[in-house]
Amino acid sequence: MKKITAISVLAILISCHAKQVGNKMGTVERIDPALDSLISPGAVPEVIAERFAWSEGPVWVDSIHALLFSDVPKNIIYKWTAEKGCEMYLVPSGYTGSVQRGGEMGSNGLLLNNEGKLVLCQDGNRQMAWMNAPLDHPAANFVKIAAHYQGKRFSSPNDAVYNNEGELFFTDPPYGLETQRDDDPAKEIAFNGVFKVKKNGDVVLLIDSLARPNGIAFLPGQKKLLIANSDGAKPNWYVYDLNGDSLTNGKIFCSTVGSPKTDKGSPDGMKVDKNGNVFASGPGGLWILNSSGKLLGKVHLPEQTSNCALSPDEKILYITSNMYVLKFKMRD
């Protein structure tokens, strides 16, 4: 387990409490009139926490009225509440080994399973795991869900989603390895896959054809699966039909090819609302698509955007964007 020193704790507290509440950031580009029903005129994101190394994996946890998110390189999960702002929630979050290492070793994507347990994509431990502690009394006590495919370790589980049956779907790019590359000597699986963990614990490979599978989400009905590909050569969101343990009829849902080179980022984390609208991090900020992949608008942000989370009423979007965490009240 990584030792936490007094200096590192002080740095954590500084990053938590040096936030600029109310500092507006970003602009909304309205491409289709349908966006008006999702985002009110004049709505702009605001910074609620800042000075993180790389913020990721946000999830709103209604039972504790809090947003949880990862600072991946720092191996920490933070908690934000309207009452107290940002606080350290869990450390270590993704790497519990005793050997010093670099890279993005913390937790990445965060989600709740169907029993309400916190589930973590652990880059450093190279596994999917759940926290064996109450949400209101967190502890670095992790239970492995899956760590291997055919006897080989995953590279670094990145993002995940559950279906209603309790089956777990996740992506496994190389970003959590120390070099973040396919030729990293620690990489054991030759490809970067998308996997499914069945209820009995069996791990099934769904696809191995995407160079950089990243964000993952279901469209309503859970018959179609969206996967972001953060590959510079094919920076697209793909949609697949889900048939049991197979993904079929894969096609481009939306492409970012042709985006200005000055726009930071690539297809990454995303969330889908109850009507099938997709809020997806991509070049230049956040892309908003309808259930058919039509681009409705963008939230332009100055920093590379990694992921987002919806409030239970789907009126507020929380966005992780490099060193910032933003709250975007889209409508009343």
SERO-4910 file (N, C-alpha, C, O; in steps of 0.05 Angstrom, whole numbers):
BEGIN
 pado doro    nc1    nc2    nc3   cac1   cac2   cac3    cc1    cc2    cc3    oc1    oc2    oc3
  Met    A     17    -24      0      0      0      0     18     25      0     37     26     15
  Lys    A     11     44    -16     27     69    -18     25     85      8      3     89     19
  Lys    A     48     93     18     49    109     43     40    137     38     49    150     19
  Ile    A     22    147     54     12    175     52     26    192     73     23    187     97
  Thr    A     41    211     64     57    228     83     41    252     90     20    259     78
  Ala    A     50    267    111     37    292    119     37    312     97     18    327     93
  Ile    A     59    312     81     61    331     59     41    325     38     27    343     27
  Ser    A     38    298     31     18    291     11    -10    296     20    -27    304      4
  Val    A    -16    292     46    -43    299     56    -48    328     54    -70    336     46
  Leu    A    -28    345     60    -31    374     57    -37    381     28    -54    398     23
  Ala    A    -23    368      9    -27    374    -19    -56    366    -27    -69    380    -43
  Ile    A    -66    344    -16    -93    335    -21   -113    356    -12   -132    364    -26
  Leu    A   -109    366     13   -127    386     24   -126    412      8   -147    424      3
  Ile    A   -103    420     -2   -100    444    -18   -116    441    -43   -131    459    -51
  Ser    A   -113    418    -57   -127    414    -82   -157    413    -78   -172    422    -95
  Cys    A   -166    403    -55   -194    401    -50   -206    428    -45   -227    435    -56
  His    A   -194    444    -29   -206    469    -19   -199    494    -34   -209    515    -29
  Ala    A   -180    491    -54   -173    514    -70   -191    515    -94   -182    519   -117
  Lys    A   -217    513    -90   -236    513   -112   -247    541   -117   -246    558    -99
  Gln    A   -258    545   -140   -269    571   -147   -299    567   -152   -308    566   -175
  Val    A   -314    564   -131   -343    560   -134   -355    584   -149   -350    607   -141
  Gly    A   -370    579   -170   -382    601   -185   -366    611   -208   -375    628   -223
  Asn    A   -341    601   -211   -325    609   -233   -335    596   -259   -332    572   -263
  Lys    A   -348    612   -276   -360    601   -301   -339    593   -320   -317    605   -322
  Met    A   -344    571   -335   -325    561   -355   -340    548   -377   -358    531   -373
  Gly    A   -333    554   -402   -344    540   -425   -366    555   -438   -378    574   -427
  Thr    A   -372    547   -463   -394    559   -478   -410    536   -491   -398    515   -497
  Val    A   -435    540   -496   -452    520   -508   -456    528   -537   -465    550   -544
  Glu    A   -450    509   -555   -456    512   -584   -481    496   -590   -482    472   -587
  Arg    A   -501    511   -600   -527    498   -606   -528    492   -636   -529    510   -653
  Ile    A   -527    467   -643   -527    458   -671   -554    450   -681   -561    454   -704
  Asp    A   -570    438   -663   -597    429   -670   -617    440   -650   -611    441   -627
  Pro    A   -641    449   -659   -661    460   -641   -669    441   -619   -678    450   -598
  Ala    A   -665    415   -623   -672    396   -602   -656    399   -577   -664    390   -555
  Leu    A   -633    413   -579   -617    418   -555   -631    436   -535   -626    434   -511
  Asp    A   -649    452   -544   -663    472   -527   -679    458   -505   -683    469   -484
  Ser    A   -688    433   -510   -704    419   -490   -685    406   -469   -695    397   -448
  Leu    A   -660    405   -475   -640    393   -456   -625    415   -440   -619    411   -417
  Ile    A   -618    437   -454   -601    457   -442   -615    484   -445   -620    493   -468
  Ser    A   -621    498   -424   -634    524   -424   -615    545   -435   -591    543   -432
  Pro    A   -626    566   -447   -609    589   -455   -594    601   -432   -606    604   -410
  Gly    A   -569    607   -436   -553    619   -415   -540    600   -396   -524    609   -379
  Ala    A   -546    574   -398   -534    554   -380   -504    551   -386   -497    548   -409
  Val    A   -487    553   -365   -458    551   -369   -447    535   -346   -456    538   -323
  Pro    A   -428    517   -351   -416    502   -329   -400    520   -310   -391    541   -318
  Glu    A   -398    511   -285   -382    525   -265   -362    506   -251   -369    483   -248
  Val    A   -339    516   -244   -319    500   -230   -328    496   -201   -334    515   -187
  Ile    A   -328    471   -192   -334    465   -164   -309    454   -149   -309    453   -125
  Ala    A   -289    445   -164   -264    436   -152   -242    437   -173   -248    435   -197
  Glu    A   -217    440   -165   -196    442   -184   -169    434   -173   -167    425   -150
  Arg    A   -148    436   -190   -121    429   -183   -116    400   -179   -100    391   -162
  Phe    A   -129    384   -196   -124    355   -195   -104    348   -218   -101    363   -237
  Ala    A    -91    325   -215    -73    316   -236    -88    307   -261    -80    315   -283
  Trp    A   -109    292   -258   -126    283   -280   -152    272   -268   -152    250   -258
  Ser    A   -173    287   -270   -199    279   -258   -213    261   -277   -213    265   -302
  Glu    A   -226    241   -266   -239    220   -283   -262    207   -267   -266    211   -243
  Gly    A   -277    191   -282   -296    171   -272   -317    181   -253   -323    167   -233
  Pro    A   -330    204   -257   -349    214   -237   -375    197   -236   -384    186   -256
  Val    A   -385    195   -211   -411    181   -207   -425    196   -185   -414    202   -164
  Trp    A   -451    201   -189   -467    213   -168   -479    191   -151   -491    172   -161
  Val    A   -475    193   -125   -484    173   -106   -506    186    -89   -501    201    -71
  Asp    A   -531    180    -96   -553    194    -83   -556    187    -54   -566    203    -38
  Ser    A   -548    163    -46   -552    155    -18   -535    171      1   -542    174     25
  Ile    A   -513    183     -8   -497    201      8   -497    229     -3   -481    246      7
  His    A   -514    234    -23   -517    261    -34   -490    273    -42   -483    296    -35
  Ala    A   -474    257    -57   -447    265    -63   -438    256    -91   -448    236   -101
  Leu    A   -420    272   -102   -406    264   -127   -380    252   -119   -364    263   -103
  Leu    A   -374    228   -129   -348    215   -126   -333    216   -152   -345    213   -173
  Phe    A   -307    221   -152   -291    221   -176   -262    214   -170   -253    217   -147
  Ser    A   -248    204   -190   -221    195   -187   -201    217   -195   -206    232   -214
  Asp    A   -179    218   -181   -155    232   -191   -135    209   -197   -122    199   -179
  Val    A   -134    201   -222   -121    176   -230    -92    175   -223    -83    156   -210
  Pro    A    -75    195   -231    -47    193   -224    -41    194   -194    -21    183   -185
  Lys    A    -59    207   -179    -54    210   -150    -64    186   -133    -60    185   -109
  Asn    A    -79    168   -146    -89    144   -132   -109    151   -110   -108    139    -88
  Ile    A   -126    170   -116   -145    181    -96   -173    183   -108   -176    189   -132
  Ile    A   -193    178    -92   -221    185    -99   -229    208    -80   -224    207    -56
  Tyr    A   -241    228    -92   -251    251    -77   -282    250    -76   -295    237    -92
  Lys    A   -292    264    -56   -321    268    -53   -328    297    -54   -315    313    -41
  Trp    A   -348    305    -69   -358    332    -69   -387    333    -61   -403    317    -71
  Thr    A   -393    351    -42   -421    355    -34   -427    385    -35   -408    401    -32
  Ala    A   -452    392    -38   -459    421    -38   -454    434    -11   -448    458    -10
  Glu    A   -455    418     10   -452    429     37   -422    434     44   -416    454     56
  Lys    A   -405    415     37   -377    416     46   -357    420     24   -333    423     29
  Gly    A   -366    420     -1   -347    422    -23   -332    396    -27   -344    375    -24
  Cys    A   -306    398    -32   -290    374    -39   -274    364    -15   -262    379      0
  Glu    A   -275    338    -11   -260    324     10   -248    299     -1   -258    287    -20
  Met    A   -226    291     11   -214    265      5   -234    243     14   -244    244     36
  Tyr    A   -238    223     -3   -257    202      3   -243    175      7   -249    161     27
  Leu    A   -225    168    -11   -212    141     -9   -184    142    -21   -180    152    -43
  Val    A   -165    132     -6   -137    129    -15   -124    105     -1   -126    103     23
  Pro    A   -112     87    -16   -109     86    -45   -135     77    -58   -152     64    -45
  Ser    A   -138     84    -83   -163     77    -97   -159     56   -119   -178     42   -126
  Gly    A   -135     54   -130   -132     36   -153   -107     19   -152   -105     -1   -165
  Tyr    A    -87     28   -137    -62     12   -134    -56      8   -105    -52     28    -90
  Thr    A    -55    -17    -97    -50    -23    -69    -23    -38    -65    -18    -49    -44
  Gly    A     -7    -39    -86     18    -53    -85     39    -38    -68     36    -14    -63
  Ser    A     60    -52    -61     81    -39    -45    105    -29    -62    121    -14    -52
  Val    A    106    -37    -87    127    -28   -105    120     -1   -117     99      2   -128
  Gln    A    138     18   -114    133     44   -125    130     43   -156    146     29   -169
  Arg    A    111     57   -167    107     57   -195     96     84   -204     86     99   -187
  Gly    A     98     90   -229     88    115   -239     63    110   -256     51     88   -255
  Gly    A     56    129   -273     34    126   -291      7    131   -277      6    141   -254
  Glu    A    -14    124   -291    -41    128   -281    -50    104   -265    -62     85   -276
  Met    A    -43    104   -239    -45     79   -223    -70     78   -207    -76     57   -195
  Gly    A    -86    100   -205   -109    100   -188   -133     88   -200   -131     74   -220
  Ser    A   -156     92   -187   -181     84   -199   -187    102   -223   -177    125   -225
  Asn    A   -202     91   -242   -211    107   -265   -241    109   -264   -252    124   -248
  Gly    A   -256     95   -281   -285     96   -279   -296     85   -253   -286     66   -242
  Leu    A   -317     99   -243   -331     91   -219   -360     87   -225   -371    101   -242
  Leu    A   -372     68   -212   -401     63   -216   -411     47   -192   -396     38   -176
  Leu    A   -438     45   -191   -451     29   -171   -462      4   -183   -472      4   -205
  Asn    A   -459    -19   -169   -471    -43   -179   -501    -44   -171   -511    -25   -159
  Asn    A   -514    -65   -179   -543    -66   -174   -550    -69   -145   -574    -66   -137
  Glu    A   -531    -74   -128   -535    -75    -99   -526    -49    -85   -527    -47    -61
  Gly    A   -518    -30   -101   -510     -4    -90   -481     -2    -80   -474     17    -67
  Lys    A   -465    -23    -86   -437    -22    -78   -420     -5    -98   -427     -4   -122
  Leu    A   -399      8    -88   -382     23   -105   -363      4   -120   -349    -12   -108
  Val    A   -364      5   -147   -347    -11   -164   -326      7   -177   -332     29   -186
  Leu    A   -301     -3   -179   -279     13   -188   -265     -1   -211   -259    -25   -210
  Cys    A   -258     14   -232   -239      6   -252   -211     13   -241   -204     36   -240
  Gln    A   -197     -7   -232   -171     -2   -218   -148     -5   -238   -140    -27   -245
  Asp    A   -138     18   -247   -116     18   -266    -91      4   -254    -80    -13   -267
  Gly    A    -83     12   -230    -59      2   -218    -60    -28   -212    -41    -43   -217
  Asn    A    -82    -37   -200    -86    -65   -194    -94    -82   -218    -95   -106   -216
  Arg    A   -101    -68   -240   -107    -81   -265   -131   -100   -262   -130   -123   -271
  Gln    A   -152    -90   -249   -175   -107   -244   -200    -90   -241   -199    -66   -237
  Met    A   -223   -103   -243   -248    -92   -234   -253   -102   -206   -249   -126   -200
  Ala    A   -261    -84   -188   -265    -91   -160   -288    -75   -148   -296    -55   -159
  Trp    A   -298    -84   -125   -317    -69   -110   -307    -63    -82   -291    -79    -71
  Met    A   -315    -41    -71   -306    -33    -44   -323    -47    -23   -347    -44    -22
  Asn    A   -309    -62     -6   -323    -77     15   -324    -60     40   -312    -66     61
  Ala    A   -340    -38     38   -344    -20     60   -369     -3     54   -375      1     30
  Pro    A   -382      7     74   -406     24     69   -398     49     54   -375     59     57
  Leu    A   -416     60     38   -410     84     23   -404    108     41   -389    126     34
  Asp    A   -417    109     64   -413    131     82   -389    127    102   -383    144    118
  His    A   -376    103    100   -352     98    116   -332     83     98   -327     59    102
  Pro    A   -321     97     78   -305     83     58   -279     72     70   -268     82     89
  Ala    A   -269     51     57   -244     39     65   -231     25     41   -245     16     23
  Ala    A   -205     25     41   -190     12     18   -190    -18     22   -169    -30     24
  Asn    A   -213    -29     22   -217    -58     24   -232    -67     -1   -256    -62     -4
  Phe    A   -218    -80    -19   -229    -85    -46   -232   -115    -51   -215   -131    -43
  Val    A   -254   -122    -63   -260   -149    -71   -259   -151   -101   -272   -136   -116
  Lys    A   -242   -169   -111   -238   -172   -140   -263   -182   -153   -276   -201   -144
  Ile    A   -270   -170   -175   -292   -180   -193   -279   -196   -216   -288   -218   -222
  Ala    A   -259   -184   -229   -245   -197   -251   -218   -184   -254   -216   -160   -253
  Ala    A   -198   -201   -259   -171   -191   -263   -156   -204   -286   -135   -195   -294
  His    A   -168   -225   -297   -154   -241   -318   -174   -249   -340   -198   -252   -335
  Tyr    A   -162   -252   -363   -177   -265   -385   -159   -287   -396   -136   -282   -405
  Gln    A   -168   -311   -395   -153   -335   -404   -126   -336   -390   -106   -342   -403
  Gly    A   -125   -329   -365   -101   -331   -349    -82   -308   -352    -61   -307   -339
  Lys    A    -89   -288   -368    -72   -264   -372    -84   -240   -359   -109   -236   -359
  Arg    A    -68   -223   -346    -78   -200   -332    -88   -179   -351    -77   -175   -373
  Phe    A   -109   -165   -343   -118   -142   -359    -97   -121   -358    -79   -121   -341
  Ser    A    -99   -102   -377    -79    -80   -378    -87    -59   -358    -71    -52   -340
  Ser    A   -111    -47   -361   -120    -27   -342   -149    -21   -348   -155     -3   -364
  Pro    A   -168    -35   -335   -196    -29   -339   -202      1   -336   -193     13   -316
  Asn    A   -217     12   -355   -219     41   -358   -247     51   -351   -250     70   -335
  Asp    A   -267     39   -362   -295     48   -358   -313     24   -359   -306      3   -371
  Ala    A   -336     26   -346   -353      2   -343   -382     10   -339   -389     32   -333
  Val    A   -400    -10   -344   -429     -6   -341   -441    -33   -335   -432    -54   -344
  Tyr    A   -462    -33   -318   -477    -57   -312   -503    -57   -328   -514    -36   -335
  Asn    A   -513    -81   -335   -540    -84   -345   -559    -91   -322   -550    -95   -300
  Asn    A   -584    -93   -328   -604    -97   -307   -601   -125   -295   -611   -129   -273
  Glu    A   -588   -144   -309   -585   -171   -299   -561   -173   -280   -556   -194   -269
  Gly    A   -546   -151   -277   -522   -152   -260   -497   -161   -273   -478   -168   -260
  Glu    A   -497   -161   -300   -473   -168   -315   -457   -142   -320   -468   -121   -325
  Leu    A   -430   -145   -318   -412   -122   -319   -399   -121   -346   -388   -141   -355
  Phe    A   -399    -98   -359   -386    -94   -385   -364    -73   -381   -369    -52   -369
  Phe    A   -339    -77   -391   -318    -58   -387   -298    -58   -409   -295    -78   -424
  Thr    A   -284    -36   -412   -263    -32   -432   -235    -35   -419   -232    -30   -395
  Asp    A   -216    -43   -435   -189    -48   -425   -167    -38   -443   -153    -54   -456
  Pro    A   -163    -11   -445   -141      0   -461   -115     -1   -444   -116    -10   -421
  Pro    A    -93      8   -455    -67      7   -441    -60     31   -425    -37     34   -416
  Tyr    A    -79     50   -420    -72     76   -409    -62     74   -380    -47     92   -371
  Gly    A    -69     53   -366    -59     51   -338    -32     38   -335    -20     39   -314
  Leu    A    -21     27   -357      6     16   -357     25     40   -355     18     62   -364
  Glu    A     49     35   -346     67     58   -341     75     73   -366     79     97   -365
  Thr    A     77     59   -389     83     73   -414     58     81   -429     60     97   -448
  Gln    A     35     70   -421      9     75   -434      9     65   -463     -7     75   -479
  Arg    A     26     46   -470     29     36   -497     25      6   -499     26     -8   -479
  Asp    A     19     -3   -524     16    -32   -529     41    -47   -526     40    -72   -521
  Asp    A     64    -34   -528     90    -49   -526    101    -48   -498    124    -55   -493
  Asp    A     85    -39   -478     93    -40   -451    101    -68   -442     85    -87   -447
  Pro    A    124    -72   -430    132   -100   -423    113   -114   -403    113   -138   -401
  Ala    A     97    -98   -389     78   -110   -370     52   -119   -383     35   -132   -370
  Lys    A     47   -111   -408     22   -118   -421     21   -148   -427     40   -158   -439
  Glu    A      0   -161   -419     -2   -190   -423    -21   -198   -445    -17   -218   -459
  Ile    A    -43   -183   -448    -63   -189   -469    -55   -173   -494    -51   -149   -492
  Ala    A    -53   -187   -516    -41   -174   -540    -59   -152   -551    -49   -134   -564
  Phe    A    -85   -153   -547   -103   -134   -558   -115   -117   -535   -110   -122   -512
  Asn    A   -130    -96   -543   -145    -80   -523   -174    -86   -527   -187    -79   -547
  Gly    A   -185   -100   -507   -212   -112   -511   -234    -98   -496   -230    -81   -479
  Val    A   -258   -107   -503   -282   -101   -488   -293   -127   -477   -296   -146   -492
  Phe    A   -298   -128   -451   -304   -153   -437   -331   -152   -423   -341   -130   -417
  Lys    A   -341   -176   -417   -365   -179   -401   -359   -198   -379   -348   -220   -383
  Val    A   -368   -191   -355   -366   -210   -332   -394   -220   -327   -412   -205   -319
  Lys    A   -398   -246   -330   -424   -257   -326   -430   -260   -296   -412   -257   -280
  Lys    A   -455   -266   -290   -463   -267   -261   -448   -289   -247   -444   -287   -222
  Asn    A   -439   -310   -261   -424   -331   -248   -394   -325   -246   -379   -342   -236
  Gly    A   -386   -301   -255   -358   -293   -254   -342   -299   -278   -319   -290   -280
  Asp    A   -353   -314   -298   -338   -319   -322   -334   -294   -338   -351   -276   -339
  Val    A   -310   -291   -350   -303   -268   -366   -304   -275   -395   -292   -294   -404
  Val    A   -319   -259   -410   -324   -264   -439   -312   -240   -455   -317   -217   -448
  Leu    A   -297   -246   -476   -288   -225   -494   -311   -218   -513   -321   -236   -527
  Leu    A   -318   -193   -515   -339   -184   -533   -327   -175   -560   -336   -184   -581
  Ile    A   -307   -158   -559   -293   -150   -584   -264   -144   -578   -257   -136   -556
  Asp    A   -247   -147   -599   -219   -141   -596   -210   -124   -620   -186   -122   -625
  Ser    A   -229   -111   -634   -222    -97   -659   -218    -67   -656   -210    -54   -675
  Leu    A   -222    -56   -632   -218    -27   -628   -190    -23   -616   -182    -36   -598
  Ala    A   -176     -3   -628   -149      2   -619   -148     13   -590   -130      7   -575
  Arg    A   -167     30   -583   -168     43   -557   -196     45   -546   -207     67   -544
  Pro    A   -208     22   -539   -235     23   -527   -234     39   -501   -216     35   -485
  Asn    A   -254     56   -497   -253     74   -474   -280     75   -461   -288     57   -447
  Gly    A   -295     97   -464   -321     99   -451   -340     78   -461   -338     69   -484
  Ile    A   -360     71   -444   -379     50   -451   -406     57   -438   -406     65   -415
  Ala    A   -428     52   -452   -454     58   -442   -475     44   -458   -471     38   -482
  Phe    A   -498     38   -446   -521     27   -460   -540     49   -469   -543     69   -456
  Leu    A   -552     44   -492   -576     60   -499   -600     48   -485   -599     25   -477
  Pro    A   -621     63   -481   -645     53   -467   -654     26   -479   -655     23   -503
  Gly    A   -661      8   -461   -669    -19   -470   -647    -39   -467   -652    -63   -467
  Gln    A   -622    -29   -467   -598    -46   -463   -594    -67   -484   -582    -88   -479
  Lys    A   -605    -61   -508   -600    -79   -531   -578    -68   -549   -568    -83   -566
  Lys    A   -570    -43   -545   -549    -31   -560   -528    -19   -542   -534     -6   -522
  Leu    A   -502    -25   -548   -480    -17   -531   -463      4   -546   -455     -1   -569
  Leu    A   -457     26   -533   -440     47   -544   -412     43   -533   -408     38   -509
  Ile    A   -392     46   -550   -364     45   -542   -349     67   -555   -350     71   -579
  Ala    A   -335     83   -539   -318    104   -549   -290     93   -556   -280     76   -542
  Asn    A   -279    102   -579   -253     93   -587   -234    118   -587   -236    135   -605
  Ser    A   -217    120   -567   -199    143   -565   -174    139   -581   -152    143   -571
  Asp    A   -177    131   -605   -155    125   -624   -153    148   -644   -173    155   -657
  Gly    A   -130    160   -646   -127    183   -664   -133    177   -693   -141    194   -708
  Ala    A   -129    152   -701   -135    144   -729   -164    140   -734   -174    145   -756
  Lys    A   -179    131   -713   -208    126   -716   -222    137   -691   -231    121   -675
  Pro    A   -223    163   -689   -235    175   -664   -266    176   -666   -278    197   -671
  Asn    A   -278    153   -661   -306    150   -665   -320    138   -640   -307    126   -623
  Trp    A   -347    142   -639   -363    127   -621   -377    105   -638   -387    111   -660
  Tyr    A   -377     81   -629   -388     58   -643   -413     48   -628   -415     51   -604
  Val    A   -432     37   -643   -455     24   -631   -457     -4   -641   -452    -10   -665
  Tyr    A   -464    -22   -623   -466    -51   -629   -492    -62   -619   -503    -52   -599
  Asp    A   -502    -82   -632   -525    -97   -622   -514   -118   -602   -494   -131   -608
  Leu    A   -527   -120   -579   -519   -139   -559   -537   -164   -561   -561   -162   -558
  Asn    A   -524   -186   -567   -539   -212   -568   -525   -232   -550   -506   -245   -558
  Gly    A   -535   -234   -526   -523   -252   -507   -494   -245   -500   -489   -223   -489
  Asp    A   -475   -262   -508   -447   -257   -503   -433   -247   -528   -408   -249   -530
  Ser    A   -448   -236   -547   -436   -226   -572   -445   -198   -578   -467   -190   -572
  Leu    A   -427   -182   -590   -433   -157   -602   -433   -160   -632   -414   -170   -643
  Thr    A   -454   -151   -645   -457   -154   -674   -465   -127   -686   -472   -108   -672
  Asn    A   -463   -126   -713   -472   -103   -729   -460    -77   -719   -473    -56   -718
  Gly    A   -434    -78   -714   -420    -54   -705   -418    -33   -727   -413    -39   -750
  Lys    A   -424     -8   -720   -422     14   -739   -415     40   -724   -418     41   -700
  Ile    A   -407     59   -739   -401     85   -727   -426     99   -719   -445    103   -735
  Phe    A   -428    106   -694   -451    121   -683   -447    151   -688   -466    164   -696
  Cys    A   -423    161   -684   -416    189   -690   -386    190   -692   -372    176   -677
  Ser    A   -376    207   -710   -347    209   -714   -338    237   -707   -352    257   -712
  Thr    A   -313    239   -697   -301    265   -692   -280    272   -713   -266    292   -710
  Val    A   -278    255   -733   -259    261   -755   -265    289   -767   -288    295   -772
  Gly    A   -245    305   -770   -248    332   -781   -250    353   -760   -252    377   -766
  Ser    A   -250    346   -734   -251    366   -713   -226    383   -714   -204    373   -722
  Pro    A   -227    408   -706   -204    425   -707   -181    413   -690   -186    402   -668
  Lys    A   -157    415   -700   -134    404   -686   -129    418   -659   -115    407   -642
  Thr    A   -140    442   -656   -136    456   -631   -155    446   -609   -151    453   -586
  Asp    A   -175    430   -617   -194    419   -597   -181    396   -582   -174    376   -594
  Lys    A   -177    399   -556   -164    379   -540   -183    355   -535   -207    359   -530
  Gly    A   -171    331   -536   -187    308   -528   -195    290   -550   -190    296   -574
  Ser    A   -208    268   -543   -218    248   -562   -242    234   -549   -247    239   -525
  Pro    A   -256    217   -563   -279    203   -551   -270    188   -526   -251    172   -526
  Asp    A   -284    193   -504   -276    183   -478   -301    175   -463   -319    162   -475
  Gly    A   -304    182   -438   -327    174   -422   -353    187   -431   -353    208   -443
  Met    A   -375    174   -424   -401    184   -433   -423    173   -414   -420    153   -400
  Lys    A   -446    188   -415   -470    179   -401   -494    182   -419   -493    199   -437
  Val    A   -514    166   -415   -539    167   -431   -563    172   -413   -566    159   -393
  Asp    A   -580    191   -421   -603    196   -405   -626    177   -412   -624    160   -430
  Lys    A   -648    180   -398   -671    161   -401   -683    162   -429   -696    143   -437
  Asn    A   -679    184   -444   -690    187   -471   -670    179   -492   -675    182   -516
  Gly    A   -646    170   -484   -626    162   -504   -608    184   -513   -592    179   -531
  Asn    A   -609    207   -501   -590    228   -508   -563    222   -495   -562    213   -472
  Val    A   -542    226   -511   -515    217   -503   -498    242   -497   -496    260   -514
  Phe    A   -486    243   -473   -468    264   -465   -440    252   -465   -434    237   -447
  Ala    A   -424    259   -485   -399    245   -490   -376    264   -491   -376    284   -505
  Ser    A   -355    258   -475   -331    274   -477   -317    268   -503   -314    245   -511
  Gly    A   -307    290   -515   -294    288   -541   -277    312   -547   -273    328   -529
  Pro    A   -268    315   -572   -251    338   -578   -265    364   -571   -287    370   -580
  Gly    A   -251    381   -556   -262    408   -550   -280    409   -526   -289    431   -519
  Gly    A   -287    386   -514   -305    388   -491   -325    365   -490   -317    342   -491
  Leu    A   -351    372   -490   -372    351   -487   -390    353   -512   -400    374   -519
  Trp    A   -394    330   -525   -412    328   -548   -439    317   -538   -440    298   -522
  Ile    A   -460    328   -549   -487    319   -541   -501    308   -566   -505    323   -586
  Leu    A   -508    283   -565   -519    268   -588   -547    258   -580   -552    252   -557
  Asn    A   -564    254   -601   -589    241   -595   -586    210   -598   -563    201   -603
  Ser    A   -607    195   -594   -604    166   -593   -597    154   -620   -591    130   -622
  Ser    A   -598    170   -641   -590    161   -668   -562    170   -675   -553    164   -697
  Gly    A   -549    183   -657   -521    192   -663   -520    220   -676   -498    228   -684
  Lys    A   -542    234   -678   -542    261   -690   -531    281   -670   -539    281   -646
  Leu    A   -512    297   -679   -500    317   -661   -520    340   -657   -528    354   -675
  Leu    A   -527    345   -631   -545    366   -624   -530    392   -615   -540    414   -620
  Gly    A   -507    388   -604   -492    411   -595   -467    403   -580   -462    379   -577
  Lys    A   -452    423   -571   -427    418   -557   -425    438   -534   -434    460   -535
  Val    A   -412    428   -513   -403    446   -491   -373    449   -494   -358    431   -488
  His    A   -365    472   -504   -336    477   -509   -322    483   -483   -330    501   -468
  Leu    A   -301    468   -477   -285    472   -453   -256    475   -460   -247    463   -479
  Pro    A   -241    490   -444   -213    496   -451   -194    473   -446   -172    472   -458
  Glu    A   -202    454   -429   -184    432   -423   -196    406   -433   -220    403   -437
  Gln    A   -179    386   -436   -188    359   -445   -208    348   -425   -203    348   -401
  Thr    A   -230    338   -436   -252    328   -419   -251    297   -419   -248    285   -440
  Ser    A   -255    285   -395   -252    256   -393   -279    241   -390   -282    220   -401
  Asn    A   -298    253   -375   -322    238   -369   -343    256   -357   -338    280   -353
  Cys    A   -366    245   -351   -388    261   -339   -407    243   -324   -405    218   -326
  Ala    A   -424    255   -308   -444    240   -293   -469    257   -291   -468    281   -289
  Leu    A   -492    244   -292   -518    257   -290   -529    256   -262   -525    236   -248
  Ser    A   -543    277   -254   -558    276   -229   -582    258   -232   -590    253   -255
  Pro    A   -595    249   -210   -618    231   -213   -640    243   -230   -654    228   -244
  Asp    A   -645    270   -228   -666    281   -244   -657    289   -272   -673    300   -288
  Glu    A   -631    284   -278   -620    289   -305   -620    318   -313   -619    325   -337
  Lys    A   -621    336   -293   -620    365   -299   -592    377   -294   -586    399   -303
  Ile    A   -575    362   -280   -548    371   -274   -529    351   -285   -532    327   -282
  Leu    A   -508    361   -298   -486    345   -309   -460    352   -294   -453    376   -293
  Tyr    A   -447    332   -284   -421    337   -271   -399    327   -291   -401    305   -302
  Ile    A   -379    344   -296   -360    339   -317   -332    339   -305   -324    358   -290
  Thr    A   -316    319   -311   -288    319   -304   -272    328   -329   -274    316   -350
  Ser    A   -255    348   -325   -241    361   -347   -213    368   -338   -208    390   -329
  Asn    A   -194    349   -342   -166    352   -334   -164    359   -305   -170    342   -288
  Met    A   -155    383   -298   -151    390   -270   -177    400   -256   -176    405   -232
  Tyr    A   -198    402   -271   -223    413   -261   -245    392   -258   -245    371   -271
  Val    A   -264    398   -240   -290    385   -239   -311    407   -241   -310    427   -226
  Leu    A   -330    403   -259   -350    424   -265   -378    414   -259   -384    390   -261
  Lys    A   -395    433   -251   -424    428   -247   -438    444   -268   -435    468   -271
  Phe    A   -455    430   -284   -469    443   -306   -499    439   -301   -510    418   -307
  Lys    A   -511    460   -290   -541    460   -287   -553    466   -314   -553    489   -323
  Met    A   -563    445   -327   -572    448   -355   -600    461   -357   -605    476   -376
  Arg    A   -617    456   -337   -644    468   -337   -656    466   -309   -646    450   -293
  Asp    A   -676    482   -305   -690    482   -278   -710    459   -277   -723    455   -256
***
